[in-house]
Amino acid sequence: MNGSSLSAAVRSTAACVRCWSRISVRPVLHWPVRFALTALLSGVSFGQEPAQPNFYAVVIGVSEFENLPKEEWLEYANRDAKTFYDFITSPRGRAFPPENVFLLTDKEALSQAMRTKLGSTLAKKIKPEDTVYIFIATHGTVEREAAKEGYLMAYDSDREDLYTSAMPMRELGNIMQNRLKNARRIFLFADVCRAGKLGQVQGAVNRYIEDASSKTETMGLLASRPNEFSRESDQWGGGHGVFTYYLLKGLMGEADVDKDNTVTASELISYLQTNVEDATERQQHIRDFGDFEPETPMSFVDKPGPENSHLAASFRRSPTLVAALQGGVPRESDVVRDALDRAIAEGRLLSPAGNSAWDIYQRYLQYPLAEEERSEAEDQMVIVLASAGDKVLWAYRRGDQVIPLNAAKYAEGAELFGRASEISRDDLALQSKAKFMAGRAMVENRQFDQGIALLREAVSLDPAAAYAYNGLGIAYMEQQRWNEAIENFRAASARAQMWVYPHYNLATLYAKNLRRFREAEEEFRAGIAIENELGLKYAYLHYNLGALYLEQRRFPQAEEQFRRAIELKPDDGRNYTGLGMVFEMRKNLRDAEANYLKAGALDPKLVQPRLQLAELYRQQRQPELQQRVLEEAMAADPADPTVLAMLGQLLLANKLWDRAEQHFTQMLMSNVDPVGALSGLGDVHAGQENWPQAAEDYRQAIARTTDRNKIRELERKLQSAERRR
């Protein structure tokens, strides 16, 4: 299909815009990013092919996202990346050796993989004479409307904390300015909605130009103006982004206006300007910047183009398999390298001892390896270890109401990040995450001083990261250091403005510890606003806000929140329990009973609805039903002191002395509420008119408590028993 027919087709059928709906913090601000960065680092005349081409590329395309619903995935970003791979590995696209092209698509395009391939693998390989392409097609976003920082989304990125889980544009700019500082020529292609948010990258390029030698040549092409969207559709080559589609068509030869078999930079720019604008009916306009020679060749049209589409191999070739195919004998180090790959594939990263990926990696390093072999293994281990640690960090960001983590899990995260930072020793972010995980493990084990010290170290290593501040807030809250807890929760919210968990922690502190209900409500509402903006489903926010309203006897608001919690999580019995309590306090006992029964049916281990039912049946003088639900509650949690006390009182009320004595004796032997157990035994013996034993029970109970109200109650019982002796 030629350019004019494509334009006609676009005018007749609306093209898909790569923008987010619910993924958007504000829909007009999140853009789908299609990003191609070409760094051409050559010290020879670019009009000739180098005698010994050292060409490298990192090619990234993310259509699927682990933490986004499918309706928010992209359609063609991964296909664009594979097509770009096909082109650059063809003679027409400068014949990059396939083993020099690092392809990351979808599940392989993890945040740590993107960082490592761009900032480590690529940077270690290039020399001043080399050529490097970086191509990225993915979603892009900002946190808030006024935010200056833009982010590239990885497969495992989390919208609640973009700084930690996505790739900041600023970081990409720093890689260009610092890691690729030996570049002689840099060509940047970016297909980005709201291209103005690439300012961090463009600024870094401009600073680099100012600092570089006069031989430096830089060109940038941005696919759209600020506030414009980058579009994708199946009308462009069966499914591409409009910019990438015409970029590739131009490089394939359509941009060769003078028919000299070479597509120059100026020809490509002119071709893109005309065709992108025509195809989108002037809705998308490219921009160019930089200091470059207009006649710089970009492709050679008289050479063969890609023969096979999308045959990019993203896997590492087994050295033992290669040796076998070549009729040779694999080196011992190659056998160990294959064992390392198997351990990684099977998830044996840190255990079992002696056969974990880490242990095999340590053995592999003992062999005399080429620098490239060592570097490849190092980067692979950093990616897999840090990415596994990032999964623990992701669970922590969800909050303990969603995914409770124990000390052992945090210790595992600390080891994962710690091992990764042993390899990548200058990566402060990895060091910070390792300290954070170790600190959280300490706090979970109630070792607060050591835990807080580690969390403070994490903050000092990466002061822009929100997770450590929130961890400090939790530690201080556990120690009842309220002001310090509030300060750190607020610091976390300031650094990750779309993160719900710090708002929940603040709300809990205000409500339960300080009884500052207005501020608690504000924090719950702030968390719910984020939930709505990001399209999240956090039922626990609504449940806890409902409980806050219930305590204030604001029944309509409480009912609204409990019903919303049920809507979001209909299989959670706690939500029905809360709604039942609203009905009970309104004296609507029938609906209260129905909701308590629903809660109990959903979760046999849930105690609270059974306690509520027991009290309801006590008031209605239905002892058989009361006893039944209390026995269910005791089966759910045999050590719950409230359940045991209520069941004991029921047995006493029904004068079932033998069963009551057995019940309270079991409580005492299990050391569950010994004061209540001794008091109950005294009541049993008093009911049997065994006054000396009753008096002794009450005396022992008094000796075990410091509660003045309880002591007064027991003293009255003791005096009565002694009078009757």
PyMOL commands that set and color helices and strands:
alter all, ss='L'
color gray80, all
select helices_A, chain A and resi 3-12+70-72+77-88+91-93+98-100+106-108+111-125+162-165+169-179+195-211+242-254+265-279+319-325+332-345+357-364+371-398+407-423+428-444+448-461+467-478+482-495+501-513+517-534+539-551+555-568+573-585+589-602+608-619+623-636+641-653+657-669+674-687+691-703+708-723
alter helices_A, ss='H'
color red, helices_A
select strands_A, chain A and resi 16-17+31-40+55-61+101-105+131-141+151-152+167-168+185-192+217-222+231-233+240-241+262-264+287-291+297-300
alter strands_A, ss='S'
color yellow, strands_A
deselect
rebuild
show_as cartoon
